[in-house]
Amino acid sequence: MPAPDGLLVVDKHAGPTSHDVVNRLRRLFATKRVGHAGTLDPPATGILLVGLERATRILQFLQALPKAYRAEVAFGATTSTQDATGRVLEERPCGFGLDDLRAAAASMVGEIRQVPPMVSAVRVGGERLYQAARRGEDVERPARAVTVYGLDVASCDGAAWEATLEVRCSSGTYVRTLAADIGELLGCGAHLKTLRRTSIGSLGEADAVTVAQLEAMEPDARRAAVMPMGAAMRDYESVTVSGDELQAVGHGRSLGDPDPGDAEGPPVAILDPDGRLLAVYRRQGEGLRPAAVLV
């Protein structure tokens, strides 16, 4: 039986890479058409979206959704990777209070510019930064605009100089860089101790399953754990079509009267009367243009 078209909301444990998770699910569902949205570093845990079969084509839209993280930050030391896996570069004494930490965190909310860390997968000059980092090189890289929607101090241990932060941010935001920048604002330096992604859009821990749980399931239960593509696109506007419009979508034609001079809007899920996802379109003026046709 072929693998179902749909999404798995995987709760990744610390250790494997995101690609390791994809490879295990390829074997488990006996298909090569598996992909993921929103890479998690090996030490990080939490929500990883994995698409099966045709759902690999909607991952680009899910990738763009806001993300939420729980981050444990250690103050008083900076590292080469901005997290606990790197070598310590500098140690400085801490002397801030809870109000100082809250003020530093609040100053990072809004649109900010971040310099991607050297251990990131961003390409500079055709090469991923982490490849240069493995050779011990430090490449000049431009700052990028990201948005932090919220950054709250969930707890603070003044004896250990550690804090837990709840972060809500746009795609492309590096939480390790947020931690390091907050440490600089406080004058003592900091690095990320642990990181857990708690949601991508509204897809979160309540929807999630671990790879070990999937491996322990009977085949029918495993298939039932795959979220239908229409449900996976629940954070976006949806339009149900029938009759002539349904036929138009099947042929990849526009709906309404799109204006090529207008900027494309956010994705719109195009559903059939039974709620199945047929395509993803984008608004353009008074009409809709196809972005990904799945039928």
URBELRA-V752847 format. One record per residue. N is the residue number from 1. RES is the residue in three letters. PHI is phi in whole degrees, -180 to 180 (NA if undefined). BURIAL is b if it has 16 or more other C-alpha atoms within 10 Angstrom, else e. Layout:
# URBELRA-V752847
n: (N N)
res: (RES RES)
phi: (PHI PHI)
burial: (BURIAL BURIAL)
This chain:
# URBELRA-V752847
n: (1 2 3 4 5 6 7 8 9 10 11 12 13 14 15 16 17 18 19 20 21 22 23 24 25 26 27 28 29 30 31 32 33 34 35 36 37 38 39 40 41 42 43 44 45 46 47 48 49 50 51 52 53 54 55 56 57 58 59 60 61 62 63 64 65 66 67 68 69 70 71 72 73 74 75 76 77 78 79 80 81 82 83 84 85 86 87 88 89 90 91 92 93 94 95 96 97 98 99 100 101 102 103 104 105 106 107 108 109 110 111 112 113 114 115 116 117 118 119 120 121 122 123 124 125 126 127 128 129 130 131 132 133 134 135 136 137 138 139 140 141 142 143 144 145 146 147 148 149 150 151 152 153 154 155 156 157 158 159 160 161 162 163 164 165 166 167 168 169 170 171 172 173 174 175 176 177 178 179 180 181 182 183 184 185 186 187 188 189 190 191 192 193 194 195 196 197 198 199 200 201 202 203 204 205 206 207 208 209 210 211 212 213 214 215 216 217 218 219 220 221 222 223 224 225 226 227 228 229 230 231 232 233 234 235 236 237 238 239 240 241 242 243 244 245 246 247 248 249 250 251 252 253 254 255 256 257 258 259 260 261 262 263 264 265 266 267 268 269 270 271 272 273 274 275 276 277 278 279 280 281 282 283 284 285 286 287 288 289 290 291 292 293 294 295)
res: (MET PRO ALA PRO ASP GLY LEU LEU VAL VAL ASP LYS HIS ALA GLY PRO THR SER HIS ASP VAL VAL ASN ARG LEU ARG ARG LEU PHE ALA THR LYS ARG VAL GLY HIS ALA GLY THR LEU ASP PRO PRO ALA THR GLY ILE LEU LEU VAL GLY LEU GLU ARG ALA THR ARG ILE LEU GLN PHE LEU GLN ALA LEU PRO LYS ALA TYR ARG ALA GLU VAL ALA PHE GLY ALA THR THR SER THR GLN ASP ALA THR GLY ARG VAL LEU GLU GLU ARG PRO CYS GLY PHE GLY LEU ASP ASP LEU ARG ALA ALA ALA ALA SER MET VAL GLY GLU ILE ARG GLN VAL PRO PRO MET VAL SER ALA VAL ARG VAL GLY GLY GLU ARG LEU TYR GLN ALA ALA ARG ARG GLY GLU ASP VAL GLU ARG PRO ALA ARG ALA VAL THR VAL TYR GLY LEU ASP VAL ALA SER CYS ASP GLY ALA ALA TRP GLU ALA THR LEU GLU VAL ARG CYS SER SER GLY THR TYR VAL ARG THR LEU ALA ALA ASP ILE GLY GLU LEU LEU GLY CYS GLY ALA HIS LEU LYS THR LEU ARG ARG THR SER ILE GLY SER LEU GLY GLU ALA ASP ALA VAL THR VAL ALA GLN LEU GLU ALA MET GLU PRO ASP ALA ARG ARG ALA ALA VAL MET PRO MET GLY ALA ALA MET ARG ASP TYR GLU SER VAL THR VAL SER GLY ASP GLU LEU GLN ALA VAL GLY HIS GLY ARG SER LEU GLY ASP PRO ASP PRO GLY ASP ALA GLU GLY PRO PRO VAL ALA ILE LEU ASP PRO ASP GLY ARG LEU LEU ALA VAL TYR ARG ARG GLN GLY GLU GLY LEU ARG PRO ALA ALA VAL LEU VAL)
phi: (NA -66 -65 -75 -81 168 -118 -109 -94 -94 -95 -78 -94 -68 127 -72 -78 -61 -67 -60 -62 -59 -64 -66 -76 -60 -68 -66 -101 54 -149 -89 -85 -136 -147 -132 -121 78 -59 -112 -63 -51 -72 -78 -122 111 -74 -128 -89 -123 -99 -111 54 -64 -66 -61 -81 -100 -61 -60 -80 -70 -57 -79 -70 -60 -125 -126 -137 -115 -121 -96 -117 -105 -101 102 -149 -103 -129 -69 -113 67 -139 -74 -83 -90 -82 -71 -94 -158 -121 -137 -70 -103 -152 -95 -110 -61 -63 -64 -65 -62 -67 -64 -64 -63 -70 -93 -82 114 -81 -130 -115 -119 -90 -58 -66 -65 -89 -85 -93 -63 -91 -131 64 83 -124 -70 -59 -65 -68 -68 -63 -64 -89 81 -92 -118 -94 -69 -138 -74 -72 -124 -80 -135 -125 -104 -82 -164 -146 -112 -89 -79 -160 -146 -106 -71 -80 -91 55 -133 -147 -108 -114 -105 -118 -124 -151 -78 -59 93 -82 -100 -68 -61 -72 -58 -61 -64 -69 -64 -60 -69 -62 -87 80 -122 77 -165 -146 -77 -91 -142 -142 -131 -87 -98 -165 -126 60 -93 -85 -138 -64 -68 -94 -89 -141 -86 -63 -62 -64 -62 -66 -85 -79 -71 -53 -66 -68 -65 -64 -68 -77 -81 -77 -59 -62 -61 -69 -64 -94 -65 -80 -108 -58 -127 -131 -96 -119 -152 58 -63 -66 -62 -64 -62 -64 -60 -98 71 -92 -69 -115 72 -131 -64 -103 -59 -81 -91 -69 -72 -91 -69 -63 -129 -81 -101 -115 -87 -59 -92 87 -80 -78 -96 -167 -120 -114 -129 -70 -148 66 -93 -132 -128 -109 -70 -112 -156 -98 -109 -113)
burial: (e e b b b b b b b b b b b b e e b b e e b b e e b b e e b e e e b b b b b b e b e e b b b b b b b b b b b b b b b b b e b b b b b b b b b b b b b b b b b b b b b b b b e e e e e e e e e b e e e e e e b b e b b b e b b e e e e b e b b b b e e b e e e e e e b b e e b e e e e e e e e e e e e b b b b b b b b e e b e e e e b b b b b b b b b b b b b b b b b b b b b b b b b b b b b b b b b b b b b b b b b b b b b e e b b b b e e b e e e e e e e e b e b b b b b b e b b e b b e b e b b e e e b b e e b e e b e b b e e b e e e e e b e e b b b b b b e e b e b b b b b b b b b e e b b b b b b b e)
